[in-house]
Amino acid sequence: MAANLVKKTLIIGPSWVGDMMMAQTLFKVLKQLSPTLMIDVAAPQWSKPILDRMPEVRRAIDMPLAHGELGIKKRRSLGKQLRSEKYCQAIVLPNSFKSAIVPFAAKIPIRTGWRGEMRYGLINDMRYLNKDILPYMVQRFAALGYPADIDRANLHMDRLPKPELDVSGLDQFRLMEKFNIGLDKPVLIFCPGAEFGESKCWPADYFAYVAEHYIQRGWQVWVMGSQNDRQIAGDITNKVKPPFRHDLHALAGKTSLAEAIDLMSLAQSVVTNDSGLMHIAAALDLPIVALYGSTSPEFTPPLSEQAKTLFVDLECRPCFERSCPLGHLDCMKQLEPERVISEIELIQLQACAVV
């Protein structure tokens, strides 16, 4: 009988790496409000390595759907399978109609979410977003964990818990052996990709310039990313002068997401575009220099005290377009590598001072 009194919440998770990382703030808020609450997250299968490293999450539930797939029958079937869990509440993070089908089919009594596509009835705890009051995505996620009349002071960025991945079970030796790398030199990680599009990507020759600078100083550089980032990782490698390439390791597309997370945790510093890996690096509490082009840190900043965001002040940015509408990509090209190197140095000094 007592087991039936344990409260359980189902989260319908987002479909992007960075958004999933920011969702952990919501999970932490829920645990602060109810420490014994069990949290399950229904999300795409790729997100399991992330959710497995979030102590707040009891289990990840695979959403067996392709990105963008409506799949009403599949969603209803999954919802029916989840009825036996007897969740007390569902929190739906995406704003789409389809994302609200599973909790409705699961007959979860309280189904919370922001007003989005026509999903009245599917969502019965509908919230109405004031973007001026909650400008950051992480605030919008966290707000859904509180009652609708919550004091907005609780949602101030300084008061919200930050994402934090647990990599305590890391098997360093296995990873070093598998990828033929070592920790005999300090590690600078590059995350040069961005699923959103080229307007968020710093030029390959700029990354190469920074790589040469640090390799000459006795560092090694690991280039991380997905299969989609293999080309830019290759471009960076080709632009680095041959004498320095022995300490440049292009790992993009070669690691699983779990391996990428664990390898990143070993770094001394990270240079990254506004991407999912940027948010992972922040959750690992690494010194980060985050580069913003078409997007803005005023919406999705890296949630870490050790992160420094860089951008240039142009009239045309942020445009939030996948490709530069004006064709020049000045928001990234005017972000000079010397400025990035200076920020790496500064953030390294600050990190050492904290230690």
Residue pairs with C-beta under 8 A, 6 or more apart in sequence:
4 86
6 36
6 38
7 34
7 36
7 37
7 38
7 88
8 37
8 38
8 39
8 40
8 58
8 85
8 86
8 87
8 88
9 30
9 37
9 38
9 39
9 40
9 87
9 88
9 89
9 90
9 91
10 40
10 41
10 42
10 61
10 82
10 85
10 87
10 89
10 90
10 91
10 102
10 103
10 106
10 108
11 23
11 26
11 27
11 39
11 40
11 41
11 42
11 43
11 90
11 91
11 93
12 42
12 43
12 90
12 91
12 92
12 93
12 94
12 99
12 100
12 102
12 103
13 20
13 23
13 41
13 42
13 43
13 44
13 47
13 51
13 93
14 20
14 23
14 43
14 93
14 94
15 43
15 44
15 67
15 94
16 195
16 276
17 47
17 50
17 195
17 257
17 275
17 276
17 277
17 279
17 280
18 275
18 276
18 278
18 279
18 300
19 93
19 137
20 43
20 47
20 50
20 51
20 276
21 50
21 163
21 276
21 279
21 280
21 282
21 283
21 303
22 137
22 138
22 141
22 163
22 279
22 300
22 303
23 41
23 93
23 141
24 54
24 56
24 163
24 164
24 283
25 138
25 141
25 142
25 160
25 161
25 162
25 163
25 303
26 91
26 93
26 141
26 142
26 144
26 145
27 39
27 41
27 54
27 56
27 57
28 56
28 161
29 142
29 145
29 146
29 160
29 161
30 37
30 39
30 56
30 145
31 37
31 39
31 56
32 161
33 145
33 146
38 58
39 56
39 57
39 58
40 57
40 58
40 59
40 60
40 61
40 85
40 87
41 47
41 51
41 57
41 59
41 60
41 61
42 61
42 62
42 63
42 78
42 82
42 102
43 51
43 60
43 61
43 62
43 63
44 62
44 63
44 65
44 67
45 62
45 63
45 64
46 257
47 60
48 60
48 62
49 256
49 257
49 258
49 261
50 165
50 257
50 261
50 280
51 57
51 60
52 60
52 258
53 165
53 166
53 167
53 261
54 165
54 166
55 166
61 78
61 82
63 78
63 102
64 74
64 78
65 71
65 74
65 75
70 98
71 98
72 98
72 101
75 98
75 101
75 102
75 105
76 101
76 102
76 105
77 105
78 102
78 105
79 101
79 102
79 103
79 104
79 105
79 106
79 107
80 105
80 106
82 102
82 106
83 106
83 107
85 106
87 103
87 106
87 108
88 108
88 109
88 110
89 108
89 109
89 110
89 111
89 112
89 125
90 102
90 103
90 106
90 108
90 110
90 111
90 112
91 112
91 113
91 144
91 145
92 99
92 100
92 103
92 111
92 112
92 113
92 123
93 99
93 113
93 141
93 144
94 116
95 113
95 114
95 115
95 116
95 117
96 116
96 117
96 119
97 116
97 117
97 118
97 119
97 122
99 113
100 111
100 113
100 119
100 122
100 123
101 122
103 111
103 122
104 111
104 121
104 122
110 124
110 125
111 122
111 123
111 124
111 125
112 123
112 125
112 127
112 144
113 119
113 123
113 125
113 126
113 127
113 144
114 126
114 127
114 128
114 129
114 140
114 144
115 123
115 126
115 127
115 128
115 129
120 126
125 148
127 143
127 144
127 148
129 140
133 152
134 140
134 143
134 152
134 155
135 298
135 299
136 157
136 298
136 299
136 300
136 301
137 299
137 300
138 157
138 160
138 300
138 303
139 155
139 157
139 160
142 155
142 160
143 150
143 155
146 154
146 155
153 159
162 282
162 283
162 303
162 304
163 279
163 282
163 283
163 303
164 283
164 285
165 261
165 265
165 280
165 283
165 284
167 261
167 262
167 265
167 284
170 262
170 265
171 262
172 183
172 266
175 181
175 259
175 262
175 263
176 182
176 183
178 259
179 249
179 251
179 254
179 255
179 263
181 220
181 222
181 249
183 266
185 218
185 219
185 220
185 247
186 218
186 219
186 220
186 268
186 269
187 219
187 220
187 221
187 222
187 266
187 267
187 268
187 269
188 210
188 211
188 214
188 219
188 220
188 221
188 222
188 267
188 268
188 269
188 270
188 271
188 344
189 221
189 222
189 223
189 224
189 263
189 264
189 267
189 269
189 270
189 271
189 272
189 281
189 286
190 207
190 210
190 211
190 221
190 222
190 223
190 224
190 236
190 270
190 271
190 272
191 224
191 225
191 270
191 271
191 272
191 273
191 275
191 277
191 278
191 281
192 201
192 202
192 204
192 207
192 223
192 225
192 229
192 232
192 233
192 236
192 252
192 272
192 273
193 201
193 225
193 226
193 228
193 229
193 232
193 252
193 273
193 275
193 277
194 200
194 201
194 273
194 274
194 275
195 226
195 228
195 275
195 276
196 274
196 275
196 295
196 322
197 294
197 321
197 322
197 323
198 322
198 323
198 324
198 329
199 293
199 294
199 295
199 319
199 321
199 322
199 323
199 324
199 329
199 331
199 332
200 273
200 274
200 275
200 292
200 293
200 294
200 295
201 232
201 273
201 293
201 332
202 273
202 291
202 293
202 332
202 335
203 332
203 333
204 232
204 235
204 236
204 239
205 239
206 335
206 336
206 337
206 340
207 223
207 236
207 239
207 271
207 337
208 236
208 239
208 240
209 337
210 271
210 337
210 340
210 341
210 344
211 221
211 236
211 240
211 244
211 248
212 240
212 241
212 244
213 337
213 341
214 221
214 344
215 221
215 240
215 244
215 247
215 248
216 244
219 247
219 268
220 247
220 248
220 249
221 247
221 248
221 249
222 249
222 251
222 263
222 267
223 229
223 233
223 236
223 237
223 248
223 249
223 250
223 251
223 252
224 251
224 252
224 255
224 260
224 263
224 264
224 277
225 232
225 233
225 251
225 252
225 253
225 277
226 252
226 253
227 252
227 253
228 253
229 252
229 253
230 250
230 252
230 253
232 252
233 250
233 251
233 252
233 253
234 250
236 248
236 250
237 245
237 248
237 250
240 248
251 260
251 263
255 263
260 277
260 280
261 280
261 284
264 270
264 277
264 280
264 281
264 284
264 286
265 284
265 286
267 281
267 286
268 287
268 348
269 286
269 287
269 288
269 289
269 344
269 347
269 348
270 278
270 281
270 286
270 287
270 288
270 289
271 288
271 289
271 291
271 340
271 344
272 278
272 281
272 288
272 289
272 290
272 291
273 290
273 291
273 293
274 290
274 291
274 292
274 293
274 295
274 297
274 300
278 288
278 290
278 302
279 300
279 302
279 303
281 288
281 302
281 304
282 288
282 302
282 303
282 304
282 306
282 307
283 303
283 304
285 304
285 306
286 304
286 306
287 306
287 307
287 344
287 347
287 348
287 350
287 351
288 302
288 304
288 306
288 307
288 308
288 347
289 307
289 308
289 310
289 340
289 343
289 344
289 347
290 297
290 301
290 302
290 307
290 308
290 309
290 310
291 310
291 311
291 332
291 335
291 340
292 309
292 310
292 311
292 318
292 331
293 311
293 317
293 329
293 331
293 332
293 335
294 317
294 318
294 319
294 320
294 321
294 322
294 324
294 331
295 318
295 320
296 311
296 317
296 318
296 320
297 309
297 311
301 307
301 309
302 309
306 347
306 350
306 351
308 343
308 346
308 347
310 335
310 339
310 340
310 343
311 317
311 331
311 335
312 330
312 331
312 334
312 335
314 330
314 331
314 334
316 325
316 326
316 330
316 331
317 331
318 331
319 325
324 330
324 331
